[in-house]
Every structure is written in C-alpha cells, then in structure tokens.
C-alpha cells in the first residue's frame, strides 16, 4: 500500500522540489523526500487527505532546508593557507593589485 501511495504522490512532490532547487540537485532531494515519507508513514497521525499532503510538504520543506544547510556548510569551508599563498602569487604576477607589505 505504501508503494502505491508513493507512486501517486511522487510527481507532485518532485515538482515541488524542482521548483525550489537546481535541476542537478533535484533528483537526489526528491529521492530523500520520498524515502522520508515512506519510512515515516506509520507516524502520520492525520485523518484527511489535506492533512496527509500538508505532512508530505512539511517533510519536503525540511529536506530542502537540510539541502541548503549542507550546501552552505560546504561553502563555508576555510581556504587552506597554501591555496591563499598560491592565489596571492598568481595575483601578483597578473597585476591584480597591491598586496599590503604587512600581510
């Protein structure tokens, strides 16, 4: 029964995900959403179709938040000192600007 429900809700949830993140990331995110819905179905406590859809979209929103959180964490990785020195050397050769003497 869960498989049948997943097949019915998958197109709407995929469209929801596709409208909010890049196409490249959408397939993985959609799979995460559907997996979370399938594994969490026993916990669903609502009694109407409207409550079920609200529950599904809440799961989708939370998975998208996770995606953006991980993406932001990846961007926040510090640049290794060796890479900073290499960038400064390239910049000096190409005349990108003055590097402060006390740097």
C-alpha positions in Angstrom: 0.0 0.0 0.0 2.9 2.4 0.8 4.3 1.8 -2.7 1.0 2.8 -4.3 0.8 5.9 -2.2 4.4 6.9 -3.1 3.7 6.4 -6.8 0.7 8.7 -6.5 2.4 11.5 -4.6 5.8 11.3 -6.3 5.0 13.6 -9.3 3.6 16.4 -7.1 6.5 16.2 -4.6 9.1 16.1 -7.4 7.6 19.2 -9.0 7.6 20.9 -5.6 11.3 20.1 -5.1 12.2 21.0 -8.7 10.6 24.4 -8.3 12.9 25.2 -5.3 16.4 23.9 -6.1 18.7 23.4 -9.0 17.8 20.7 -11.5 21.1 18.9 -10.8 20.2 18.5 -7.1 16.5 17.9 -7.5 16.6 14.2 -8.2 18.6 13.4 -5.1 16.5 15.7 -3.0 13.3 14.1 -4.4 14.5 10.7 -3.5 15.3 11.8 0.0 11.8 13.3 0.4 10.1 10.2 -0.9 12.2 8.0 1.3 11.4 10.1 4.3 7.6 9.9 3.5 7.7 6.2 3.0 9.7 5.5 6.2 7.6 7.9 8.2 4.1 6.8 7.1 3.5 4.9 10.3 4.0 8.1 12.2 1.4 10.0 10.2 -1.4 10.9 12.7 -3.8 12.8 10.5 -7.1 11.7 9.2 -7.7 13.6 6.0 -6.1 13.9 2.6 -5.4 17.5 3.2 -3.6 16.7 6.4 -1.6 14.0 4.6 -0.5 16.4 1.9 0.4 19.0 4.5 2.5 16.4 6.3 4.2 15.4 3.0 5.0 19.0 2.1 6.4 19.6 5.6 8.8 16.7 5.1 9.8 18.1 1.7 10.4 21.6 3.2 12.6 20.1 5.9 14.6 18.0 3.4 15.1 21.1 1.3 16.3 23.0 4.4 18.7 20.2 5.1 20.0 20.5 1.5 20.6 24.3 1.8 22.2 23.9 5.2 24.7 21.3 3.8 25.3 23.5 0.7 26.0 26.5 2.9 28.3 24.4 5.2 30.3 23.4 2.1 30.7 27.0 1.0 31.9 27.9 4.5 35.0 25.7 4.4 38.1 27.7 5.0 40.6 28.1 2.2 43.9 26.3 3.1 46.8 28.7 3.7 48.8 27.1 0.8 45.9 27.9 -1.6 45.8 31.5 -0.3 49.5 31.9 -1.0 49.1 30.4 -4.4 46.3 32.8 -5.2 48.4 35.8 -4.0 51.3 34.7 -6.2 49.1 34.4 -9.2 47.6 37.8 -8.5 51.0 39.4 -8.1 52.1 38.0 -11.5 49.0 39.2 -13.2 48.9 42.6 -11.6 45.7 42.2 -9.6 46.6 44.9 -7.2 48.9 45.6 -4.4 49.4 43.2 -1.5 49.9 45.1 1.8 53.5 44.9 2.9 52.5 43.8 6.4 50.4 40.9 5.0 
